[in-house]
Amino acid sequence: MSRISTREIPAAALTRLTDAGLPPLLARLYAARGIARKEELDTALSALLPPASLRGTQDAAVLLADAIEAEAPMLIVADYDCDGATACAVGIRALRAFGGKVDYLVPDRFRYGYGLTPAIVELAAQREPELLITVDNGIASVEGVALARALGMTVLVTDHHLPGDALPEADVIVNPNHPECRFASKHIAGVGVIFYVMLALRAELRERGWFAERAEPKLADLLDLVALGTVADVVRLDHNNRILVHQGLARMRAGQMQAGVRALFAAAGREAARAATFDLGFGLGPRLNAAGRLTDMSLGIECLICDDPLRAVELARELDRLNQERRGIEQDMQFSADLMLETLASAETSGIALFDPDWHQGVVGIVAGRVKERLHRPVIAFARCGDDLIKGSGRSIPGLHLRDALDLVSKREPDLIRTFGGHAMAAGITLAEADFQRFALAFDRIVAELADEATLNPMRETDGTLTPAEMSLEAAKLLEREIWGQGFPAPVFADDFEVENQRLLKDSHVKLTLRRGKECFEAIRFRHADLAPERLRVAFRLATNEYKGAESLQLLIDDWEALP
């Protein structure tokens, strides 16, 4: 039976969208993704969910406004990934624009680990802040928050991760996944949460007359950062997140962005004028993340809060260098992982755990992601982190909630996992090195219990065939300007072709010319070294290929299967 299937298109939704004036191709794609009315595609800022609907924003606004009026020192504690860096930059830029005294601290992941740990609180206390603000972390930091308050700090937690069994006793918590929060966008990223808090703060300062003699900052100017963090954190692009991303991309394309974001586009060799979600997720995001993976995310944050274009270029180039170094480390680790997988009956394994004592702690998440993509299994890759402990970073597949799976492992074997946290698609975990094999078996059993056959061996969903008119460069450009991502997948089409010619590029990619009827199309399949059969059914995406200033249509192949 074919692995390549076609998404169902609700007829009523398709008719409504077509009647509303959408191009037929877009109407078909949106209807297949659950859009029933044109209003759900409204990307105006006025269509955003109101800040007051996010629990805690008003209390946070009062807390922050009081601190600004009192000139109280504030300190942001950020996570060390792209979401955390952009969230920190939004907080720093907004609070300073409002007149606040604020600095930041980002943990060294290799010394302090994730979140507001007691060790980080002690480090923060040396700065003598009156108000401690977490961004993209803190919801699981029960001990850290308790210590901060014991040391006399007021604590504001802003986060989007799922809480544990106990909530920290912070002065204010803003988290869409708080059990008492009714905010409709449960998938908003950490940078989105702090942006919402800043919107509420501006409203509070307005009521206090704060801007009577001061210029009122335009928080929309920070939407490039919000879009970058949202896409890079691979959160579900629900309607609210699509608005945030659309608005950020629109500003980038218009040349309205932070100096650091502009410099990152240049370092990645991408054009901001044609910015798309792909550029943020695979160009800018990895360069920021490289700092947190290999050294210190302060480098990335400095790039994002820097206003000097020349300094921003220097910082972006250093981030690019780190990303190149990260790629080399990742390549070596991937080779090691491939050797392990040769001895693993992956077809019979539901959940995969990998560990190598020589692996780099900052890169295991990428390796987990690569293996997950290749085998379509939840994967956790581990590296040593000292004191006979190993730290793992996991990536999951649709239909298997990774944090819930780890929670079940911890309940079944209470003495196995030291710490864990995360969300549906990604999680972190620490355990004793001596317990790795025991964990690997337990994780496999739990995944087998939670995931059915369809989850572990899904069909490759596509949007069906394209008409000759739709197989065009114009259609590729149309789709590239739309907002696609997690939970709102980029269009993948399917059709039957004959192979005119093909060759390997660098022993790792297949370059092809495919024929459909009388038309031929250039195509490429990345990270795939096996040549294609003569006749095949292809799952592909439309893309714009640029060469020597000329643009042409290219098919990016996701999958294929032989035809008789």
Residue pairs with C-beta under 8 A, 6 or more apart in sequence:
2 537
2 561
3 459
3 460
3 559
3 561
4 459
4 460
4 462
4 494
4 537
4 539
4 559
4 561
5 459
5 460
5 461
5 462
6 461
6 462
6 463
6 464
6 494
7 32
7 461
7 462
7 463
7 464
8 32
9 28
9 31
9 32
10 31
10 32
10 36
12 36
13 30
13 31
13 35
13 36
13 37
14 27
14 28
14 31
16 36
16 37
16 38
17 26
17 27
17 30
17 31
17 35
17 37
17 38
18 24
18 27
20 37
20 38
21 38
22 30
22 38
22 41
23 478
25 466
25 470
25 475
25 478
25 479
26 478
26 482
28 463
29 463
29 479
29 491
30 41
32 463
33 488
33 489
35 41
40 239
42 243
43 242
43 243
43 246
43 247
43 483
44 243
45 220
45 243
45 247
47 239
47 243
48 240
48 243
48 244
49 183
49 184
49 185
49 240
51 57
51 196
51 197
51 199
51 200
51 203
52 58
52 200
53 182
53 183
53 184
54 174
54 176
54 181
54 183
54 193
54 196
54 200
55 174
55 175
55 176
55 178
55 180
55 181
55 182
55 183
56 172
56 173
56 174
56 175
56 178
56 181
57 174
57 196
57 197
57 199
57 200
58 200
58 204
59 172
60 156
60 158
60 172
60 174
60 197
60 200
60 201
61 197
61 200
61 201
61 203
61 204
62 204
63 131
63 154
63 156
63 171
63 172
64 74
64 95
64 100
64 131
64 156
64 197
64 201
64 204
65 201
65 204
65 205
65 208
65 210
66 72
67 74
67 100
67 130
67 131
67 154
68 95
68 98
68 99
68 100
68 205
68 210
69 208
69 210
70 130
71 101
72 101
72 130
72 131
73 101
73 102
73 103
73 127
73 128
73 129
73 130
73 131
74 95
74 100
74 101
74 102
74 103
74 129
74 130
74 131
74 132
74 133
75 102
75 103
75 104
75 105
75 124
75 127
75 129
75 131
75 132
75 133
76 88
76 91
76 92
76 102
76 103
76 104
76 105
76 133
76 134
76 135
77 104
77 105
77 106
77 107
77 116
77 120
77 124
77 132
77 133
77 134
77 135
77 137
77 138
78 84
78 85
78 87
78 88
78 104
78 105
78 106
78 134
78 135
78 136
78 137
78 297
78 301
79 85
79 87
79 106
79 114
79 115
79 135
79 136
79 137
79 190
80 106
80 107
80 108
80 109
80 114
80 292
80 296
80 297
81 136
81 232
81 233
81 289
81 292
81 297
82 228
82 229
82 232
82 233
82 285
82 288
82 289
82 292
82 300
83 136
83 189
83 190
83 191
83 229
83 230
83 232
83 233
84 106
84 135
84 136
84 137
84 190
84 292
84 297
85 106
85 229
85 288
85 291
85 292
85 297
85 300
85 301
85 304
86 191
86 225
86 226
86 228
86 229
86 232
86 288
86 304
87 135
87 136
87 158
87 189
87 190
87 191
87 193
87 194
87 229
88 104
88 106
88 135
88 301
88 304
89 222
89 225
89 258
89 260
89 301
89 304
89 305
90 135
90 191
90 194
90 195
90 198
90 222
90 225
90 226
90 229
91 102
91 104
91 133
91 135
91 194
91 198
92 102
92 103
92 104
92 301
92 305
93 222
93 225
93 258
93 305
94 198
94 201
94 202
94 217
94 219
94 222
95 102
95 198
96 102
97 217
98 201
98 202
98 205
98 210
98 217
99 210
99 214
102 133
103 127
103 129
104 301
105 120
105 123
105 124
105 127
106 292
106 296
106 297
106 298
106 301
107 113
107 114
107 115
107 117
107 120
108 296
109 292
109 293
109 361
109 362
110 361
110 362
110 385
112 119
112 120
112 123
113 385
113 391
113 419
113 430
114 137
114 421
114 428
115 134
115 137
115 138
115 140
115 141
115 144
115 421
116 132
116 134
116 137
116 138
116 141
116 144
116 145
116 148
116 157
116 168
117 141
117 143
117 144
118 143
118 144
118 147
120 144
121 132
121 144
121 147
121 148
121 151
121 153
122 147
124 132
124 148
124 153
125 148
125 151
125 153
129 153
130 152
130 153
130 154
131 153
131 154
131 155
131 156
132 148
132 153
132 154
132 155
132 156
133 155
133 156
133 158
134 141
134 155
134 156
134 157
134 158
134 159
135 158
135 159
135 190
135 191
135 193
135 194
136 158
136 159
136 160
136 161
136 189
136 190
136 191
136 193
136 194
137 159
137 161
137 190
138 144
138 145
138 155
138 157
138 158
138 159
138 168
138 170
138 173
139 157
139 159
139 161
139 162
139 163
139 164
139 167
139 168
139 173
139 175
139 177
139 178
140 161
140 163
140 164
140 168
140 421
141 157
141 168
142 164
142 166
142 167
142 168
142 169
144 168
145 155
145 157
145 168
145 169
145 170
146 168
146 169
148 155
149 155
149 169
149 170
149 171
154 171
155 168
155 170
155 171
155 172
156 170
156 171
156 172
156 174
157 168
157 170
157 172
157 173
157 174
157 175
158 174
158 175
158 190
158 193
158 194
158 197
159 173
159 174
159 175
159 190
159 193
160 175
160 176
160 177
160 187
160 188
160 189
160 190
160 192
160 193
160 235
161 175
161 177
161 421
161 422
161 423
162 177
162 403
162 421
162 422
162 423
163 175
163 177
163 178
163 179
164 421
167 173
167 178
174 193
174 196
174 197
175 181
175 193
176 183
176 185
176 186
176 187
176 188
176 193
177 186
184 240
185 192
185 238
185 239
185 240
185 241
187 235
187 236
187 237
187 238
187 241
187 487
188 196
188 230
188 235
188 240
188 241
189 229
189 230
189 233
189 235
189 241
190 229
190 233
191 225
191 226
191 228
191 229
191 230
191 233
192 226
192 229
192 230
192 240
192 241
192 244
195 219
195 222
195 223
195 226
195 244
198 219
198 222
199 219
202 216
202 217
202 219
205 211
206 216
220 247
220 251
221 251
221 256
223 244
223 247
223 248
223 251
224 248
224 251
224 252
224 256
224 257
224 258
224 261
225 248
225 258
225 261
225 304
226 244
226 245
226 247
226 248
227 244
227 245
227 246
227 247
227 248
227 249
227 252
227 280
228 248
228 261
228 280
228 284
228 285
228 288
230 237
230 241
230 244
230 245
230 248
231 245
231 277
231 280
231 281
231 285
231 485
232 280
232 281
232 284
232 285
232 288
232 289
234 281
234 425
234 426
234 485
234 486
235 241
235 486
236 486
236 487
236 488
237 245
237 483
237 484
237 485
237 486
237 487
237 488
238 487
238 488
242 483
242 488
245 277
245 483
245 485
246 483
249 275
249 276
249 277
249 280
249 483
251 257
252 261
252 265
252 272
252 275
253 272
253 273
253 274
253 275
255 272
255 273
257 272
258 304
258 305
258 307
258 312
259 306
259 307
259 308
259 309
259 311
259 312
260 303
260 304
260 305
260 306
260 312
260 315
260 316
261 272
261 284
261 304
262 272
262 309
262 312
263 303
263 309
263 312
263 313
263 315
263 316
263 317
264 283
264 284
264 287
264 288
264 303
264 316
264 319
265 271
265 272
265 275
265 279
265 283
265 284
266 313
266 316
267 287
267 313
267 316
267 317
267 319
267 320
268 279
268 283
268 284
268 287
268 320
269 283
270 279
270 283
270 284
274 480
276 480
276 481
277 483
277 484
277 485
278 480
278 490
281 485
286 323
286 326
287 316
287 319
287 320
287 322
287 323
288 297
288 300
288 303
288 304
288 319
289 300
290 319
290 322
290 323
290 325
290 326
291 297
291 298
291 299
291 300
291 319
291 322
292 300
292 362
293 322
293 326
293 360
293 362
293 363
293 366
294 322
294 325
294 326
294 329
294 360
294 362
294 363
295 322
299 315
299 318
299 319
299 322
300 319
302 315
303 312
303 315
303 316
303 319
306 312
306 315
326 362
326 363
326 366
329 360
329 363
330 363
330 366
330 367
330 370
333 356
333 359
333 360
333 363
333 364
333 367
334 367
334 370
336 356
336 358
336 359
337 354
337 356
337 367
337 370
337 371
337 381
340 354
340 356
341 354
341 371
341 375
344 352
346 352
346 375
346 377
349 377
349 444
350 377
350 378
350 444
350 445
350 447
350 448
350 451
350 456
351 377
351 378
351 379
351 380
351 405
351 443
351 444
351 446
351 447
351 448
352 371
352 375
352 377
352 378
352 379
352 380
352 444
353 379
353 380
353 381
353 382
353 392
353 436
353 439
353 440
353 443
353 444
354 367
354 368
354 371
354 379
354 380
354 381
354 382
355 381
355 382
355 383
355 390
355 392
355 433
355 436
356 383
357 384
359 367
359 381
359 382
359 383
359 384
360 383
361 383
361 384
361 385
361 391
363 383
364 381
364 382
364 383
364 391
364 392
364 393
365 381
365 393
365 394
365 395
365 426
367 381
368 379
368 380
368 381
368 392
368 393
368 394
368 395
369 379
369 395
371 377
371 379
371 381
372 378
372 379
372 395
372 396
372 397
376 397
376 456
376 457
376 458
377 397
377 447
377 456
378 394
378 395
378 396
378 397
378 400
378 402
378 405
378 443
378 447
378 451
379 394
379 395
380 392
380 393
380 394
380 427
380 429
380 443
381 392
381 393
381 394
382 390
382 391
382 392
382 436
383 390
383 391
383 392
384 390
384 391
384 433
385 391
385 430
388 432
388 433
388 434
389 418
389 430
389 431
389 432
389 433
390 430
390 431
390 432
390 433
390 436
391 428
391 429
391 430
392 428
392 429
392 430
392 431
393 426
393 427
393 428
394 402
394 406
394 422
394 426
394 427
394 428
394 429
395 402
395 425
395 426
396 402
396 405
396 424
396 425
396 426
396 427
397 451
397 455
397 456
398 455
398 458
399 451
399 452
399 454
399 455
399 458
400 447
400 450
400 451
400 455
401 424
401 450
402 422
402 423
402 424
402 425
402 426
402 427
403 420
403 421
403 422
403 423
403 424
403 427
404 424
404 450
405 443
405 446
405 447
405 450
406 417
406 420
406 422
406 427
406 429
406 443
407 420
408 446
408 450
409 416
409 417
409 439
409 442
409 443
409 446
410 416
410 417
410 420
412 442
412 446
413 438
413 442
416 431
416 435
416 438
416 439
416 442
417 429
417 430
417 431
417 439
418 430
418 431
418 432
419 428
419 429
419 430
420 427
420 428
420 429
420 430
421 427
421 428
422 428
425 486
431 439
460 492
460 539
460 558
460 559
461 489
461 492
462 492
462 493
462 494
462 539
463 491
463 492
463 493
463 494
464 493
464 494
465 493
465 494
465 495
466 475
466 493
466 495
466 542
468 519
471 516
471 519
471 521
471 542
471 553
472 553
473 544
473 551
473 552
473 553
475 542
476 542
476 543
476 544
476 553
476 554
477 544
479 490
479 491
479 542
480 543
480 544
484 490
484 491
490 541
491 541
491 542
492 539
492 540
492 541
492 558
493 539
493 540
493 541
493 542
494 537
494 538
494 539
494 540
495 516
495 537
495 538
495 540
496 516
496 535
496 536
496 537
496 538
496 563
497 514
497 515
497 516
497 521
497 535
497 536
497 537
497 538
498 514
498 515
498 516
498 534
498 535
499 512
499 513
499 514
499 515
499 532
499 533
499 534
499 535
499 536
500 512
500 513
500 514
500 515
500 520
501 512
501 513
502 510
502 511
502 512
502 513
502 531
502 532
503 510
503 511
504 510
504 511
504 529
504 531
505 511
505 524
507 529
508 526
508 527
508 528
508 529
509 524
509 525
509 526
509 527
509 528
509 529
510 524
510 525
510 528
510 529
510 530
510 531
510 532
510 557
511 522
511 523
511 524
512 522
512 523
512 524
512 525
512 532
512 557
513 520
513 521
513 522
513 523
514 520
514 521
514 523
514 538
514 555
515 521
521 553
521 554
521 555
522 545
522 552
522 553
522 554
522 555
523 538
523 540
523 554
523 555
523 556
523 557
524 554
524 555
524 556
524 557
525 532
525 556
525 557
525 558
525 560
526 556
528 557
532 560
533 560
533 562
533 563
535 562
535 563
535 564
536 560
536 561
536 562
536 563
537 560
537 561
537 563
538 555
538 557
538 559
538 560
539 557
539 558
539 559
539 560
540 555
540 556
540 557
540 558
541 555
541 556
541 558
542 553
542 555
542 556
543 553
543 554
543 555
543 556
544 551
544 552
544 553
544 554
545 551
545 552
545 553
545 554
